[in-house]
Amino acid sequence: GLFIVLGGILLGPQISKLMFTSAEYHKWVSIAFLILFFQIISMYFLATLQVQNAFKQLSLTKILPQFLKLVGLATLFYTSTLNFENAFIMYMSVGPLVLLLSINRKNLMPLKHSIHLGHSGDFISVGKWIWVSMVASAGIAHFDILMVRAMAGETELAKLIAGQRLASVILILSTSLSLVLLPKVSSTTTVKQLQYFVRKVLTYLPLLLIFTLILIPFTPMITLFILGERYYEASGLFNIYLIANTIAFILSPLGLVLYKLKQEKFIAFIAITQFIFNIIGNYFLIPVYGATASAMITLMCKILAALLMFPILYKHDIFKR
């Protein structure tokens, strides 16, 4: 975590100039790296909450920071002080809030007495490859906003964020699903149990696909109703992110299975591949196609993750009956 903070501060101007064709964004790059530090530290405490089966507190850490961010953005909007800088600070405040909410009296103590190898403690043991996965995934979300703002302007940025937020309901459901299914996957001990788990999860797949297909024709109406005419053009991005988040929803429980199969390196490889693909794609396409390019790159990253993930699951016979 400290290495990332120092790297972000020292290399901020160079990273800013390379990614955004200007060094003026270096302070925002440094802030993004600082937030990654908070996320890395909070990852440890979130892991201890999983070990303790403190799922109420775990759920609170996922919901309350997002709610407070929304309240903050709404307050800025209604007081006519909402601009890029203030909005970016609101988004970046989520990481520190998650860290504060994830700490309790028990997880400040050493974990050696609460982890039982072979069960949940073994499943969520925190290794370097999990950190790599987390940093790469978080980096995609942070740099998307900065790159669109720098390369396409604030109008395109507004469309991007509007589309992301409207489609985030699927992403929230995906996170909730992971929290609910985590103890179930953690308690499995055989391949047959994992196969049964995957079959149960996939039985709900048709319902999710039907929900997404029904929602897509209504996205212009939903966008107009919630955000007004100013953001009507964001309905196209809403559709793209809706499909991308649906794929993420499907991949979420399968990712838990990969962790159980001790494929942390492979998960890190998937995250790094998505991160590199996202940065390169954004760099070349955002100047031409604006926010739509960023949304399409995000969708392609999810498809890429699926293409990389399914072969390894087939190799371990996870889809066999």
Secondary structure as UniProt FT lines:
FT   HELIX           2..20
FT   HELIX           23..25
FT   HELIX           26..51
FT   TURN            52..53
FT   HELIX           55..78
FT   TURN            79..80
FT   HELIX           84..92
FT   HELIX           94..102
FT   TURN            105..108
FT   HELIX           111..113
FT   TURN            117..119
FT   HELIX           120..123
FT   HELIX           128..152
FT   HELIX           154..186
FT   HELIX           191..202
FT   TURN            203..204
FT   HELIX           205..215
FT   HELIX           216..218
FT   HELIX           219..227
FT   HELIX           229..234
FT   HELIX           235..260
FT   TURN            261..262
FT   HELIX           264..289
FT   HELIX           291..315
FT   TURN            316..319
//
